[in-house]
Amino acid sequence: MTNALGRADFDVIASWVAPGHRVLDLGCGNGALLRHLIDSRQVLGWGVEIDKSDVLAAIKNGVNVIQSNLEDGLQDFADQSFDHVVLSRTLQTVRHTEAILREMLRVGREAVVSFPNFAYWKNLRSVLDGRMPVSEDLPYQWYDSPNVRFFTLLDFEALCAQMGLTVVERQVLDEAGQVVVADAARDLNFLGSLAVYRLTRNS
């Protein structure tokens, strides 16, 4: 269910973070997720954000934040300096997808990624009707969207396998923020609007 912040994935992410862990939130926006993790899990958190107004909002939110472009990499952070590196609803806006996933698992023990699932049945219906989808998890029109690519759960899992990444845990949510229960990945791919993944490197 969607929480008071309007982000059901925040509670999923929080459930994977132990109290006191070190968390790096990439594309942190106004710092709402980190604020949530600080308040609910007492994490030691840092954010990275490119937009100046969001950086200022995060600072006002009591969040440590660095203004930087994710496309330039995470060279400011040492190897394995965080327990979790989070990329929440941002992967679809990144041009160098493989590079950012590698960097996340260089500086963090685990990577947590959430993204809108383009194969969600309502999105497919919109395309069949001749229009690009606009939904809770894809809220932009085609002409003003920050998204540079659209992909599905199965696409993402294929990329993880290709890169040698292990999916430790996966939660798939519908537009109401409810966890979708299905036996087959194909069914989740059709029924889920938003996917949240917890990743590590293959040992």
C-alpha positions in Angstrom: 0.0 0.0 0.0 1.2 3.5 -0.8 2.6 5.2 2.4 2.1 8.8 3.6 4.9 9.9 1.2 3.0 8.5 -1.8 5.8 6.0 -2.6 5.0 2.3 -2.0 8.6 1.3 -3.0 10.0 3.3 -0.1 8.6 0.8 2.4 10.0 -2.1 0.4 13.4 -0.5 0.3 13.2 0.2 4.0 12.4 -3.4 4.8 15.7 -4.4 3.2 17.8 -1.9 5.2 19.0 -2.8 8.7 19.2 -0.1 11.4 22.5 1.8 11.3 23.4 0.8 7.8 25.2 3.2 5.4 23.0 4.1 2.4 23.8 6.0 -0.8 20.7 7.3 -2.7 21.5 8.1 -6.3 19.2 10.7 -7.9 17.8 11.4 -4.4 15.6 14.3 -5.5 14.4 16.2 -2.4 15.8 13.5 -0.1 12.4 12.0 0.9 13.7 8.4 0.8 16.8 9.1 2.8 14.7 11.1 5.3 12.4 8.1 5.6 15.3 5.7 6.1 16.9 8.0 8.6 13.7 8.3 10.6 12.6 4.6 10.3 16.0 2.8 10.2 18.5 5.4 11.7 20.7 4.9 8.6 23.8 6.9 7.9 22.8 8.4 4.5 24.1 10.4 1.6 22.4 11.5 -1.5 23.6 12.4 -5.0 21.4 14.7 -7.1 22.1 16.9 -10.2 19.2 19.3 -9.9 20.1 22.4 -7.9 16.6 23.0 -6.5 16.3 19.4 -5.4 19.8 19.6 -3.8 18.6 22.6 -1.8 15.3 20.8 -0.9 17.3 17.8 0.3 19.5 19.9 2.5 16.4 21.5 4.0 15.2 18.0 4.6 18.2 17.4 6.8 19.9 15.1 4.2 23.6 15.0 3.3 23.7 15.5 -0.5 26.3 16.0 -3.2 25.5 17.8 -6.4 26.8 15.5 -9.2 25.8 13.9 -12.5 25.4 10.1 -12.2 26.5 9.7 -15.8 30.0 10.8 -14.7 30.3 7.8 -12.4 30.8 7.5 -8.6 34.5 8.3 -8.4 34.0 10.3 -5.3 33.1 7.2 -3.3 35.5 4.4 -2.3 34.9 0.7 -3.0 32.4 -1.0 -0.7 31.9 2.2 1.4 28.1 1.6 1.7 25.9 -1.3 2.7 23.2 -0.3 0.1 23.3 1.9 -3.0 19.8 2.9 -4.1 18.5 4.0 -7.5 14.8 4.6 -7.1 12.7 5.2 -10.2 15.8 6.6 -12.0 17.4 3.8 -14.0 15.1 4.6 -17.0 16.5 8.1 -17.1 20.2 7.0 -17.2 22.0 6.6 -20.6 24.8 4.3 -19.4 22.8 1.6 -17.7 25.4 -1.1 -17.3 28.0 1.4 -16.1 25.8 2.8 -13.3 24.9 -0.8 -12.1 28.6 -1.7 -12.0 29.4 1.5 -10.1 26.6 0.8 -7.6 28.0 -2.6 -6.8 31.6 -1.2 -6.6 30.8 1.3 -3.9 28.0 -0.8 -2.2 27.6 -4.3 -0.9 24.1 -4.3 -2.4 22.3 -2.4 -5.1 18.6 -1.6 -4.8 16.8 -0.6 -8.0 13.2 0.3 -8.6 11.7 1.2 -12.0 8.4 1.4 -13.9 7.6 -1.8 -15.8 6.7 -1.0 -19.4 5.1 -4.4 -19.9 2.4 -3.7 -17.3 -1.0 -4.5 -18.9 -2.3 -1.0 -18.8 0.8 0.3 -20.6 0.4 -2.4 -23.2 -3.3 -1.5 -23.7 -2.3 2.2 -24.2 0.2 1.2 -26.9 -2.4 -1.1 -28.6 -4.8 1.9 -28.5 -2.1 3.9 -30.4 -0.9 6.1 -27.5 2.2 6.1 -25.3 1.2 5.2 -21.7 0.7 7.7 -18.9 0.2 6.2 -15.5 1.0 6.5 -11.8 4.4 5.0 -12.4 4.9 6.6 -15.9 3.4 10.0 -15.2 4.9 12.0 -18.1 3.7 12.7 -21.6 6.0 11.4 -24.4 7.2 14.9 -25.2 8.2 16.0 -21.7 9.4 12.7 -20.2 12.9 12.5 -18.6 12.9 8.8 -19.5 15.4 7.8 -22.2 14.5 4.1 -22.4 11.6 1.8 -21.5 12.1 -1.8 -20.4 10.4 -4.6 -18.6 11.0 -6.9 -15.7 12.2 -9.6 -18.0 14.5 -7.2 -19.8 16.1 -6.1 -16.6 16.6 -9.7 -15.3 18.2 -10.7 -18.6 20.6 -7.8 -18.2 21.4 -8.8 -14.6 22.2 -12.4 -15.8 24.3 -11.0 -18.7 26.3 -8.8 -16.2 26.7 -11.6 -13.6 24.5 -9.9 -11.0 22.4 -11.9 -8.5 18.8 -11.0 -7.8 18.6 -11.4 -4.0 15.0 -10.3 -3.8 12.3 -8.9 -6.0 9.0 -7.2 -5.1 6.5 -6.2 -7.8 3.8 -3.7 -7.1 0.6 -2.7 -8.8 -0.5 0.9 -9.3 -2.2 0.9 -5.8 1.1 -0.1 -4.2 0.0 -3.7 -3.5 2.4 -6.5 -3.8 1.6 -8.6 -6.9 1.6 -12.4 -6.2 2.2 -14.7 -9.2 4.2 -17.9 -9.7 5.7 -17.0 -13.1 7.9 -14.0 -14.0 5.8 -13.7 -17.1 2.7 -13.1 -15.0 4.5 -10.6 -12.8 5.7 -8.8 -16.0 2.1 -8.4 -17.1 0.5 -7.5 -13.7 3.2 -5.3 -12.1 3.4 -1.6 -12.6 6.6 -1.0 -10.5 9.5 -3.4 -9.8 11.9 -3.2 -6.9 15.1 -5.3 -7.0 17.8 -6.1 -4.5 21.1 -7.1 -6.2 24.6 -8.3 -5.5 27.5 -9.5 -7.6 27.7 -13.2 -8.3 30.3 -14.8 -6.0 
